Amino acid sequence: MAFAETADYGLLSPAWAGTRAAALTSDEALLQAMLDVELEWLRVLASAGLVKSGIPDAVAPACQASRYDIADLAARAQGGGNPVIPLLADLRAIVREEAPAAVGPIHKAATSQDILDSALMLMASRALETILADAYRAQAALADLAREHAETLSVARTLTQHSLPSTFGLKAAQWLHGVGQATAALEAAAAALPLQWGGASGTMAALTAAAESSSASPLELSADLAARLGLADPVAPWQTNRLPVTALGGALADLLAAAGKVSNDVLLLSRPEIGEVSEPREEGRGGSSAMPQKQNPVLSVLIRSAALAAPGYTAMLQAAAGAADDERPGGSWHVEWQALRQLLRLAGGAAAKLAELSGGLHVNTSAVARNLALAGPLVVSEKVMARVAPLLDAGTPGQGKKKIQALVSRSLAGEDFAALLREAVPAQVLSDSEIADLLDPANYIGQSSALIERIISAYPGRNNA
C-alpha cells in the first residue's frame, strides 16, 4: 500500500488536522529530524578531527526525508522495534552508491535511542515554536478583551448559579491568567528539551573509545551536538530517566487545560438563551448539515475536544516513565512516541484555534447586562448581609442575619427586595440614596479593575517580555 494511502492526515482529528503543528509532527518531519541528528553528529565528529572533513558534505544529500519510502520504513521498523534501524540501512545504501568512502563513519558511537530520543526532542522544539507563537497571539487578544470590557458589568456564576457582580473584563483576564501561566511553563519546557546521547547503555563507552585521538572529551562532543541542534546539554544521558518527556507532556497538557477553560465558558455563554458571546464567523464554518439556521461554536468545540483528550496521553507518558526498566526501557519507551506526538498536535491545534477565537470573540454587552439584571438586587445580597444585618440585630447578635435571610426568601418568592429592605430599615439609619447605592452592582465588584491590570502585567507576551 502506498504511503499516501496509509498516512494519517487527521480525518478523525479535526482538532489538529491541517495545522502547522500537524505538519511539524508528521512522519516526514520526524524522519527529517532523525536524519538531521545523524548529519549534525557527523559534523561534530569532523570538527573534532574524528572523521575526515569532507564526510558530512558527502552524506548531506542523502539526509533528505523526501528520498525515503516512509511507509516501507514504518513496516520494517517492526524488525528491530524502532525506525532508526531500517533508516540507517537505507541511508547507508544511498551513501554507498553516491559516496562510498563516507559510509563507514555514519552513526559512529551512537545508538538507536540516541537518535530517536534526540529527534523527538528536535521535532518537539520545532513544533513548539508555532505552538508558542499562537499561544502568545491568544494572550495578546485576551489582554485586549480584558481591557475593552474592564467596566462591562456582568454576573459571576458559581456552581452554575448567579453569585455576585463582576465584569466581563475580569472573566477575560482570568482566561489570560490560565493561558499565560501555561504558556510560560511551556516556554520553560521548550528551553529545557535535552539531547539524549549515551550510547548503547548510557555509559558513552563507544564514544569514549572513539574520542581517544581527539582533544575534545566525549561530554564536550555531545555538548557540541546539543548546541548544533538547539537542544539543552543534559547533566547525563536520560535513556531511562523519562522526566524530560513527562515534563514536556505535562506542560502541553496544562496549555490544553487552560484553553479548555476558555472554550467551556464560550460554549456556555454562546447558548442562545444566554447569548453573551459569539465566535468569529467564517464562511463554511459552524454550519449544520440539516439545520441551516444554526451557527455552531466550532472553534470552542474543537478546543474542548483537544483538552478532553490530553489527560489520556499525559497518563500514558507518566505510566511509561514509571515502568521504565534497566538501561533501555522495553515497551514503555515505545509507547511514549505516539502519546507525545499527539499532545504536540492537540496543543498546536488548540493554540491556533484559541488565538482565532480570542481575537474575534464578540461580546454582546446588552445580553451581559440583561443576564445581570435577572438576578436583580439579590446579586449584592452578600454585601447587604454584611452591611445591614448588624443594623437589625436589636441587641441580639445574629438576629439581623435571620431578618435579611427572611427578606431574601420573600424576594425569591416574588416580592421586591428593594421595597422589602426599605420597609425593614428605618430611613434615619439608611437613606433612600444609601439603599440605592447599596443595591447598585457597580459598587460591589471589589478589586476587579486592579486584578485585570495585575494579570495583564504578569503576562506581557513574548514581544514585550
C-alpha positions in Angstrom: 0.0 0.0 0.0 1.4 3.4 -0.9 2.3 6.0 1.7 -0.5 8.3 0.6 -3.0 5.6 1.4 -1.6 4.9 4.8 -0.8 8.4 6.1 -2.8 9.9 9.0 -4.0 13.3 7.7 -6.3 13.7 10.7 -9.6 12.9 9.1 -10.9 11.8 12.5 -8.9 14.5 14.3 -10.3 17.9 13.3 -8.8 19.5 16.4 -5.4 19.4 14.8 -5.8 18.4 11.1 -4.3 20.8 8.6 -2.5 22.8 11.2 1.1 23.9 11.2 1.8 21.8 14.2 0.4 18.7 12.4 2.9 19.3 9.6 5.8 19.8 12.0 5.0 16.5 13.7 4.3 14.3 10.7 6.2 11.1 9.9 8.2 13.0 7.4 9.1 15.7 9.9 10.2 13.1 12.4 12.2 11.3 9.7 13.9 14.6 8.8 14.7 15.2 12.5 16.4 11.8 12.7 18.4 12.5 9.6 19.3 15.9 10.9 20.7 14.4 14.1 22.7 11.9 12.2 24.2 14.6 9.9 24.9 17.0 12.7 26.7 14.3 14.6 29.0 13.7 11.6 29.7 17.4 11.6 30.6 17.2 15.3 33.0 14.3 14.6 34.5 16.1 11.6 35.0 19.3 13.7 36.8 17.2 16.3 39.0 15.5 13.7 37.5 12.1 14.3 36.3 11.7 10.7 37.5 13.3 7.5 36.3 16.8 7.0 34.5 16.1 3.8 32.4 13.3 5.2 29.4 15.4 6.3 29.0 17.1 2.9 29.2 13.8 1.2 26.4 12.4 3.4 24.2 15.5 3.4 22.4 14.8 0.0 21.2 11.5 1.5 19.8 13.3 4.6 16.6 14.4 2.9 13.4 12.8 4.1 11.8 13.1 0.6 14.3 10.4 -0.6 12.8 7.7 1.6 9.7 5.5 1.5 8.2 6.2 4.9 5.6 3.5 4.7 8.3 1.0 4.0 10.4 2.2 6.9 7.5 2.0 9.2 6.7 -1.5 8.2 10.4 -2.6 8.6 10.7 -0.9 12.0 8.9 -3.9 13.4 12.0 -5.9 12.9 14.1 -4.0 15.5 11.4 -2.2 17.4 12.2 1.3 16.2 12.5 3.2 12.9 16.2 4.1 13.3 17.4 0.7 12.3 15.8 0.5 8.9 16.6 4.1 8.3 20.3 3.5 8.8 20.2 0.6 6.4 18.6 2.9 3.7 20.9 5.8 4.5 24.0 3.7 4.2 22.7 2.2 1.0 22.2 5.6 -0.6 25.6 6.9 0.6 27.3 3.6 -0.5 26.0 4.3 -4.0 26.8 8.1 -4.1 29.8 8.5 -1.9 31.2 5.0 -0.9 34.0 6.4 1.2 31.6 8.2 3.5 29.6 5.1 4.6 31.8 4.0 7.5 31.5 7.0 9.8 27.7 7.1 9.7 26.2 6.6 13.2 29.6 6.3 14.7 29.5 5.8 18.5 25.7 6.3 18.6 22.8 4.1 19.3 19.2 4.0 18.1 17.8 5.5 21.3 20.2 8.4 21.0 18.9 9.2 17.5 15.2 8.7 18.2 15.0 10.5 21.6 17.1 13.4 20.2 15.0 13.5 17.1 11.8 13.6 19.1 13.1 16.5 21.2 14.2 18.2 18.0 10.8 17.7 16.4 9.1 18.9 19.6 11.3 22.0 19.6 10.3 22.9 16.1 6.6 22.3 16.8 6.7 24.3 20.0 7.8 27.4 18.0 4.5 27.6 16.3 2.5 26.5 19.4 4.1 29.2 21.5 3.6 31.8 18.8 -0.1 31.0 18.7 -0.4 31.0 22.5 1.2 34.4 22.6 -1.3 35.7 20.0 -4.1 34.3 22.2 -2.6 36.1 25.2 -2.5 39.4 23.4 -6.1 39.1 22.2 -7.3 38.1 25.7 -5.5 41.1 27.2 -7.2 43.4 24.7 -10.6 41.8 25.5 -10.0 42.2 29.2 -9.2 45.9 28.9 -12.0 46.6 26.5 -14.6 45.1 28.9 -13.0 46.2 32.2 -16.1 48.1 33.0 -18.7 45.9 31.4 -20.7 44.8 34.4 -21.7 41.1 34.4 -22.9 38.4 36.7 -20.4 35.9 38.1 -21.7 32.3 38.3 -20.7 29.7 40.8 -21.9 26.1 40.7 -24.0 27.2 37.6 -25.9 29.9 39.6 -25.7 33.7 39.7 -23.5 34.7 42.6 -22.0 38.3 42.6 -21.5 41.2 40.3 -18.3 41.1 38.3 -17.0 42.4 35.0 -16.6 40.6 31.7 -13.1 42.1 31.6 -12.2 40.1 34.7 -13.5 36.9 33.1 -11.3 37.5 30.1 -8.4 38.4 32.4 -8.8 35.1 34.2 -8.7 33.3 30.9 -5.5 35.1 30.2 -4.2 34.2 33.7 -4.6 30.5 32.8 -3.2 30.7 29.3 -0.4 32.9 30.3 0.7 30.7 33.2 0.6 27.6 31.0 2.4 29.3 28.1 5.2 30.4 30.4 5.6 26.9 31.7 5.6 25.5 28.1 8.3 28.0 27.1 10.4 26.9 30.0 9.9 23.3 29.0 10.9 24.1 25.4 14.1 25.7 26.6 14.9 22.6 28.6 14.4 20.0 25.8 17.6 17.9 26.1 19.8 16.0 23.8 20.0 12.2 24.5 23.4 10.9 23.9 24.6 8.0 25.9 25.4 5.1 23.6 24.2 1.6 23.9 23.7 1.6 27.7 24.2 5.2 28.7 27.9 4.9 29.6 29.1 6.7 26.4 31.7 3.8 26.1 31.8 3.7 22.3 32.2 7.4 22.1 34.9 7.3 24.8 36.9 4.8 22.7 36.3 6.7 19.5 37.4 10.1 21.1 40.8 8.8 22.4 42.5 10.6 19.5 40.7 13.8 20.0 41.4 16.7 22.3 37.7 17.0 23.0 36.1 14.8 25.6 33.0 12.7 24.9 31.0 15.1 27.1 32.3 18.1 25.1 31.4 16.3 21.8 27.8 15.7 23.0 27.5 19.3 24.2 28.6 20.4 20.7 25.9 18.3 19.2 23.3 19.7 21.6 24.3 23.3 20.6 24.1 22.5 16.9 20.6 21.0 17.3 19.4 23.8 19.5 18.8 21.4 22.4 19.8 21.6 26.0 23.0 19.8 27.1 21.8 17.4 29.9 23.6 16.6 33.1 23.8 13.0 31.9 22.1 10.6 29.4 18.5 10.1 30.4 17.6 6.9 28.5 15.7 5.5 31.5 15.0 8.8 33.3 12.0 9.8 31.3 11.2 13.0 33.2 12.2 15.2 30.2 9.3 13.6 28.4 6.8 13.8 31.2 7.8 17.5 31.8 7.1 18.3 28.2 3.9 16.3 28.2 2.7 18.0 31.4 3.3 21.5 30.0 1.4 20.7 26.8 -1.5 19.3 28.9 -1.6 22.4 31.0 -1.9 24.6 27.9 -4.7 22.4 26.7 -6.4 22.6 30.1 -6.2 26.4 30.1 -7.5 26.6 26.5 -10.3 24.2 27.5 -11.4 26.5 30.3 -11.9 29.3 27.7 -13.8 27.0 25.4 -16.0 25.7 28.1 -17.1 29.3 29.1 -17.6 30.3 25.5 -19.8 27.2 24.8 -21.9 28.1 27.8 -22.1 31.8 27.2 -22.9 31.4 23.5 -26.1 29.3 24.1 -28.9 31.3 22.6 -30.8 31.6 25.9 -27.7 33.3 27.4 -26.2 34.9 24.3 -23.4 36.8 25.9 -20.7 35.9 23.3 -20.4 34.6 19.8 -17.5 33.1 18.0 -15.9 34.9 15.0 -17.7 33.8 11.8 -16.0 32.4 8.8 -17.5 31.2 5.6 -18.1 27.4 5.7 -17.6 27.1 9.4 -20.2 26.3 12.1 -23.0 25.3 9.8 -25.3 22.3 10.2 -25.8 19.7 7.5 -29.6 19.7 8.3 -30.4 22.9 10.1 -29.4 26.0 8.1 -30.2 28.4 10.9 -27.5 27.1 13.3 -24.2 28.7 13.8 -22.3 26.2 15.9 -19.3 27.4 18.1 -16.9 25.0 16.3 -13.7 26.6 17.5 -14.7 26.1 21.1 -16.0 22.6 20.4 -12.6 21.5 18.9 -10.6 23.2 21.6 -12.6 21.4 24.2 -12.2 18.1 22.4 -8.4 18.6 22.5 -8.5 19.4 26.2 -10.5 16.4 27.0 -8.2 14.1 25.0 -5.0 15.4 26.6 -5.2 13.7 30.1 -5.2 10.2 28.5 -2.0 10.9 26.6 -0.4 12.5 29.6 -1.2 9.5 31.7 0.5 7.3 29.1 3.7 9.3 29.4 3.6 9.1 33.2 2.9 5.3 33.1 5.7 4.8 30.7 8.1 6.7 32.9 7.1 4.8 35.9 7.5 1.5 34.1 11.0 2.3 32.7 13.4 -0.6 33.4 17.0 -1.4 33.1 19.2 0.7 30.9 16.8 0.9 28.0 13.1 0.5 28.6 11.3 -2.3 26.9 7.8 -1.3 25.6 7.4 1.7 27.9 9.8 3.7 25.8 7.9 2.8 22.7 4.5 3.9 24.0 5.8 7.4 24.6 6.3 8.3 20.9 2.8 8.5 19.8 1.5 9.9 23.0 4.0 12.8 22.9 3.3 13.5 19.2 -0.5 13.5 19.9 0.0 16.0 22.7 2.0 18.3 20.4 -0.6 18.1 17.7 -3.5 18.7 20.1 -1.8 21.6 21.7 -0.8 23.0 18.3 -4.4 22.8 17.1 -5.9 24.2 20.2 -3.4 27.1 20.4 -4.1 28.1 16.8 -7.9 28.0 17.4 -7.7 29.7 20.7 -5.8 32.6 19.1 -8.5 32.9 16.4 -11.3 32.6 19.0 -9.8 35.2 21.3 -9.1 37.6 18.6 -12.6 37.5 17.1 -14.8 36.8 20.1 -17.9 39.1 20.0 -19.3 40.2 23.4 -23.0 41.1 23.4 -23.0 43.7 26.1 -26.8 44.1 26.1 -27.1 40.3 26.8 -24.5 40.6 29.5 -26.5 43.4 31.1 -29.8 41.6 30.7 -28.5 38.5 32.4 -27.0 40.6 35.3 -30.4 42.2 35.7 -32.1 38.8 36.0 -30.7 38.4 39.5 -32.0 41.8 40.5 -30.7 43.4 43.7 -30.2 39.9 45.2 -26.9 39.8 43.3 -25.5 42.0 46.1 -27.2 40.1 49.0 -23.7 39.3 50.4 -23.0 43.0 50.7 -26.4 43.7 52.2 -25.9 40.9 54.7 -22.6 42.4 55.8 -23.7 46.0 55.9 -27.4 45.9 57.0 -27.7 42.8 59.2 -25.8 44.4 62.1 -28.2 47.3 62.0 -31.1 44.9 62.6 -29.7 42.9 65.5 -31.7 44.9 68.0 -29.3 43.9 70.7 -29.3 40.2 69.8 -26.2 39.3 67.7 -27.2 37.2 64.7 -30.8 38.3 64.7 -30.2 40.7 61.8 -28.9 37.9 59.6 -32.1 36.0 60.1 -34.1 39.1 59.2 -32.1 39.7 56.0 -32.4 36.0 55.1 -36.2 36.2 55.5 -36.3 39.2 53.2 -34.2 37.3 50.6 -36.6 34.4 50.8 -39.6 36.6 50.3 -37.9 38.3 47.3 -37.1 34.9 45.8 -40.9 34.2 46.1 -41.6 37.3 44.0 -41.6 40.3 46.2 -39.4 43.4 45.5 -36.2 43.2 47.5 -35.5 46.9 47.5 -39.0 47.7 48.8 -38.7 45.0 51.5 -35.3 46.4 52.5 -36.7 49.9 52.7 -39.5 48.7 54.9 -37.2 46.8 57.2 -34.6 49.5 57.8 -35.6 52.9 59.2 -34.8 55.9 57.0 -32.8 57.5 59.7 -30.5 54.5 59.6 -30.2 54.2 55.8 -31.5 56.8 53.4 -33.1 56.0 50.1 -29.9 57.1 48.3 -27.8 54.9 50.5 -30.0 51.9 49.8 -29.8 52.6 46.1 -26.0 52.8 46.3 -26.0 49.6 48.4 -28.0 47.7 45.8 -26.1 49.0 42.8 -24.0 46.1 41.4 -21.4 48.5 40.1 -20.5 49.3 43.7 -19.6 45.7 44.6 -17.0 44.5 42.1 -14.2 44.6 44.6 -10.7 44.8 43.0 -11.8 43.8 39.5 -10.0 46.6 37.7 -6.8 46.2 39.7 -6.9 42.4 39.2 -7.3 42.9 35.5 -4.2 45.1 35.3 -2.2 42.8 37.5 -2.9 39.8 35.3 -2.2 41.7 32.1 1.1 43.0 33.5 2.1 39.5 34.6 1.8 38.1 31.1 3.2 40.8 28.7 3.7 38.3 25.9 6.9 37.3 24.0 7.4 40.6 22.2 7.2 42.7 25.4 8.8 40.4 27.8 
